[in-house]
């Protein structure tokens, strides 16, 4: 009876340590694959900027009290040229209007890759 418990304990302990022994080689192999594939996968690039509300005002300065230059609605395409605090200096691709929008209302889409 005592020998059977000892044998069972050794078997369980061996089964628990097996993943830790084989993990470093598996991790090394996966890092080599991901390093070579990362440059060509679209999910590794940052996504486009999108509007997180119905409309965002484009302003002349990075403050809510500055003059409005235009409005971006959901679905408008724009590029962010620079960032200052929580404000982004953008260019509206549809109208060509440039100005500042609050970072509270715009964000970057995130792609997800499932390997």
Backbone as CSV, one residue per row, in Angstrom:
resi,resn,N_x,N_y,N_z,CA_x,CA_y,CA_z,C_x,C_y,C_z
1,UNK,0.825,-1.194,0.000,0.000,0.000,0.000,0.864,1.250,0.000
2,UNK,1.906,1.254,0.844,2.790,2.406,0.924,3.550,2.606,-0.383
3,UNK,3.972,1.559,-1.026,4.692,1.631,-2.293,3.782,2.162,-3.396
4,UNK,2.533,1.783,-3.367,1.584,2.254,-4.384,1.377,3.754,-4.275
5,UNK,1.278,4.281,-3.044,1.138,5.733,-2.864,2.377,6.470,-3.350
6,UNK,3.539,5.928,-3.040,4.791,6.552,-3.463,4.882,6.584,-4.989
7,UNK,4.525,5.482,-5.630,4.584,5.397,-7.091,3.589,6.378,-7.720
8,UNK,2.404,6.476,-7.132,1.402,7.409,-7.646,1.865,8.850,-7.467
9,UNK,2.494,9.157,-6.341,2.992,10.510,-6.092,4.081,10.889,-7.082
10,UNK,4.982,9.965,-7.356,6.060,10.234,-8.311,5.480,10.446,-9.709
11,UNK,4.475,9.664,-10.071,3.857,9.810,-11.394,3.173,11.171,-11.531
12,UNK,2.456,11.606,-10.493,1.786,12.910,-10.532,2.809,14.030,-10.585
13,UNK,3.854,13.922,-9.772,4.904,14.944,-9.770,5.590,15.035,-11.130
14,UNK,5.846,13.900,-11.741,6.455,13.885,-13.072,5.556,14.519,-14.109
15,UNK,4.258,14.250,-14.021,3.311,14.833,-14.968,3.209,16.341,-14.802
16,UNK,3.352,16.824,-13.567,3.281,18.265,-13.330,4.532,18.997,-13.795
17,UNK,5.686,18.370,-13.721,6.926,19.049,-14.113,7.202,18.954,-15.607
18,UNK,6.561,18.044,-16.304,6.813,17.881,-17.732,6.564,19.158,-18.526
19,UNK,5.464,19.897,-18.303,5.274,21.139,-19.077,6.364,22.175,-18.835
20,UNK,6.918,22.233,-17.633,7.960,23.212,-17.340,9.276,22.844,-18.001
21,UNK,9.535,21.574,-18.153,10.783,21.131,-18.784,10.728,21.391,-20.283
22,UNK,9.582,21.124,-20.914,9.482,21.294,-22.361,9.124,22.713,-22.777
23,UNK,8.710,23.572,-21.864,8.281,24.928,-22.200,9.383,25.791,-22.803
24,UNK,10.625,25.805,-22.280,11.635,26.689,-22.870,11.901,26.408,-24.341
25,UNK,11.960,25.139,-24.726,12.216,24.853,-26.136,11.024,25.227,-26.998
26,UNK,9.812,25.038,-26.484,8.621,25.419,-27.240,8.534,26.933,-27.375
27,UNK,8.901,27.652,-26.318,8.855,29.112,-26.376,9.893,29.650,-27.332
28,UNK,11.069,29.042,-27.363,12.114,29.490,-28.278,11.689,29.285,-29.716
29,UNK,11.052,28.163,-30.013,10.595,27.895,-31.373,9.504,28.866,-31.782
30,UNK,8.557,29.163,-30.886,7.477,30.077,-31.247,7.972,31.499,-31.414
31,UNK,8.989,31.909,-30.652,9.505,33.269,-30.809,10.215,33.444,-32.141
32,UNK,10.865,32.389,-32.632,11.512,32.470,-33.942,10.475,32.615,-35.043
33,UNK,9.379,31.891,-34.929,8.326,31.967,-35.932,7.652,33.327,-35.894
34,UNK,7.332,33.821,-34.702,6.637,35.100,-34.621,7.516,36.259,-35.048
35,UNK,8.807,36.173,-34.819,9.705,37.253,-35.227,9.774,37.369,-36.744
36,UNK,9.780,36.229,-37.437,9.869,36.292,-38.889,8.529,36.644,-39.525
37,UNK,7.429,36.259,-38.886,6.115,36.514,-39.465,5.542,37.865,-39.055
38,UNK,6.120,38.512,-38.058,5.515,39.729,-37.520,5.494,40.882,-38.511
39,UNK,6.454,40.978,-39.374,6.518,42.109,-40.287,5.440,42.038,-41.362
40,UNK,4.975,40.836,-41.680,4.033,40.712,-42.775,2.585,40.561,-42.330
41,UNK,2.332,40.378,-41.047,0.973,40.173,-40.574,0.273,41.516,-40.355
42,UNK,-0.940,41.688,-40.902,-1.629,42.967,-40.750,-2.043,43.254,-39.315
43,UNK,-2.178,42.236,-38.489,-2.630,42.484,-37.122,-1.523,43.045,-36.241
44,UNK,-0.292,43.032,-36.703,0.806,43.589,-35.920,0.991,45.083,-36.162
45,UNK,0.305,45.616,-37.156,0.370,47.058,-37.417,-0.751,47.745,-36.656
46,UNK,-0.554,48.973,-36.209,-1.655,49.688,-35.557,-2.758,49.992,-36.556
47,UNK,-3.976,49.976,-36.062,-5.128,50.205,-36.926,-5.380,51.673,-37.194
48,UNK,-6.406,51.956,-37.973,-6.737,53.354,-38.287,-7.369,54.047,-37.087
49,UNK,-7.346,55.356,-37.125,-7.995,56.169,-36.092,-9.484,56.202,-36.383
50,UNK,-10.294,56.112,-35.338,-11.747,56.148,-35.499,-12.358,57.069,-34.459
51,UNK,-13.595,57.494,-34.723,-14.339,58.372,-33.821,-15.159,57.495,-32.879
52,UNK,-15.084,57.762,-31.586,-15.796,56.967,-30.603,-17.118,57.559,-30.172
53,UNK,-17.605,58.566,-30.860,-18.881,59.208,-30.541,-19.546,59.638,-31.848
54,UNK,-20.681,60.304,-31.803,-21.377,60.703,-33.034,-20.631,61.779,-33.810
55,UNK,-20.017,62.735,-33.087,-19.310,63.822,-33.760,-18.239,64.401,-32.843
56,UNK,-17.177,64.906,-33.451,-16.069,65.536,-32.731,-15.753,66.857,-33.410
57,UNK,-15.558,67.892,-32.627,-15.224,69.210,-33.166,-13.719,69.320,-33.386
58,UNK,-13.347,69.785,-34.573,-11.936,70.067,-34.871,-11.690,71.501,-34.434
59,UNK,-10.687,71.723,-33.604,-10.432,73.052,-33.040,-9.092,73.606,-33.518
60,UNK,-8.955,74.939,-33.439,-7.735,75.606,-33.898,-6.574,75.409,-32.923
61,UNK,-6.866,75.240,-31.645,-5.843,74.998,-30.617,-6.267,73.811,-29.760
62,UNK,-5.352,73.290,-28.985,-5.623,72.114,-28.157,-6.336,72.499,-26.867
63,UNK,-7.499,73.126,-27.007,-8.324,73.502,-25.867,-9.782,73.581,-26.302
64,UNK,-10.691,73.333,-25.388,-12.124,73.364,-25.730,-12.630,74.781,-25.960
65,UNK,-11.883,75.784,-25.537,-12.313,77.176,-25.697,-11.854,77.807,-27.010
66,UNK,-11.091,77.075,-27.810,-10.591,77.638,-29.062,-11.658,77.551,-30.158
67,UNK,-11.386,78.234,-31.265,-12.315,78.325,-32.392,-12.493,76.967,-33.071
68,UNK,-13.734,76.654,-33.418,-14.030,75.415,-34.141,-13.690,75.598,-35.620
69,UNK,-13.008,74.614,-36.196,-12.654,74.650,-37.618,-13.506,73.704,-38.448
70,UNK,-14.057,72.693,-37.795,-14.860,71.714,-38.525,-15.370,70.647,-37.581
71,UNK,-16.036,69.663,-38.165,-16.608,68.570,-37.383,-16.273,67.250,-38.061
72,UNK,-15.910,66.269,-37.263,-15.723,64.913,-37.763,-16.881,64.065,-37.261
73,UNK,-17.519,63.347,-38.167,-18.606,62.456,-37.792,-18.120,61.016,-37.836
74,UNK,-18.860,60.135,-37.198,-18.496,58.722,-37.249,-18.369,58.289,-38.695
75,UNK,-17.312,57.566,-38.997,-17.078,57.098,-40.357,-16.118,57.960,-41.150
76,UNK,-15.868,59.206,-40.716,-14.885,60.064,-41.385,-13.500,59.449,-41.233
77,UNK,-12.700,59.620,-42.252,-11.321,59.141,-42.192,-10.412,60.320,-41.903
78,UNK,-9.436,60.092,-41.022,-8.487,61.152,-40.690,-7.166,60.546,-40.265
79,UNK,-6.137,61.368,-40.323,-4.817,60.939,-39.877,-4.391,61.824,-38.720
80,UNK,-3.634,61.248,-37.815,-3.111,62.006,-36.677,-1.663,62.348,-36.994
81,UNK,-1.365,63.651,-37.017,-0.021,64.119,-37.336,0.873,64.178,-36.105
82,UNK,0.312,64.619,-34.985,1.080,64.681,-33.737,0.119,64.671,-32.551
83,UNK,0.665,64.412,-31.378,-0.125,64.350,-30.157,0.490,65.250,-29.110
84,UNK,-0.370,65.955,-28.379,0.077,66.831,-27.293,-0.855,66.582,-26.115
85,UNK,-0.371,65.867,-25.112,-1.219,65.505,-23.984,-2.347,64.603,-24.446
86,UNK,-3.584,65.005,-24.188,-4.744,64.228,-24.616,-5.378,64.819,-25.877
87,UNK,-4.638,65.603,-26.622,-5.138,66.206,-27.861,-4.333,65.696,-29.050
88,UNK,-4.999,65.533,-30.184,-4.352,65.056,-31.406,-4.534,66.093,-32.514
89,UNK,-3.439,66.427,-33.191,-3.501,67.312,-34.354,-3.771,66.414,-35.556
90,UNK,-4.906,66.626,-36.211,-5.355,65.698,-37.250,-5.550,66.409,-38.588
91,UNK,-5.653,65.600,-39.630,-6.028,66.071,-40.957,-7.217,65.247,-41.413
92,UNK,-8.324,65.914,-41.690,-9.516,65.236,-42.205,-9.259,64.908,-43.670
93,UNK,-9.275,63.627,-44.022,-8.977,63.219,-45.395,-10.070,63.626,-46.372
94,UNK,-11.283,63.789,-45.901,-12.396,64.140,-46.782,-12.359,65.611,-47.172
95,UNK,-12.155,66.500,-46.199,-12.223,67.943,-46.464,-10.865,68.634,-46.478
96,UNK,-9.845,67.998,-45.917,-8.526,68.613,-45.841,-8.354,69.543,-44.647
97,UNK,-9.366,69.642,-43.789,-9.299,70.518,-42.616,-8.297,69.945,-41.613
98,UNK,-7.453,70.840,-41.068,-6.470,70.446,-40.062,-6.804,71.137,-38.757
99,UNK,-6.562,70.447,-37.654,-6.823,71.041,-36.352,-6.694,70.016,-35.243
100,UNK,-7.115,70.405,-34.060,-6.968,69.579,-32.859,-8.297,68.950,-32.471
101,UNK,-8.244,67.665,-32.072,-9.413,66.981,-31.516,-9.017,66.357,-30.183
102,UNK,-9.981,66.260,-29.295,-9.728,65.681,-27.984,-9.534,64.175,-28.093
103,UNK,-8.527,63.660,-27.401,-8.257,62.231,-27.383,-9.312,61.438,-26.642
104,UNK,-10.198,62.123,-25.952,-11.279,61.445,-25.254,-12.252,60.812,-26.237
105,UNK,-12.375,61.377,-27.437,-13.384,60.941,-28.392,-12.839,60.184,-29.594
106,UNK,-11.533,60.100,-29.735,-10.949,59.346,-30.846,-9.990,58.305,-30.286
107,UNK,-9.877,57.203,-31.005,-8.976,56.147,-30.559,-8.488,55.360,-31.765
108,UNK,-7.544,54.500,-31.507,-6.957,53.671,-32.548,-7.597,52.300,-32.511
109,UNK,-8.022,51.791,-33.655,-8.566,50.446,-33.712,-7.452,49.449,-33.441
110,UNK,-7.812,48.354,-32.844,-6.842,47.302,-32.526,-7.203,46.061,-33.326
111,UNK,-6.222,45.513,-34.024,-6.416,44.272,-34.737,-6.066,43.116,-33.809
112,UNK,-6.722,41.995,-34.017,-6.416,40.819,-33.211,-6.078,39.662,-34.129
113,UNK,-4.929,39.041,-33.898,-4.535,37.854,-34.658,-4.655,36.638,-33.764
114,UNK,-5.230,35.620,-34.266,-5.313,34.364,-33.538,-4.391,33.380,-34.231
115,UNK,-3.383,32.946,-33.528,-2.428,31.999,-34.109,-2.872,30.588,-33.906
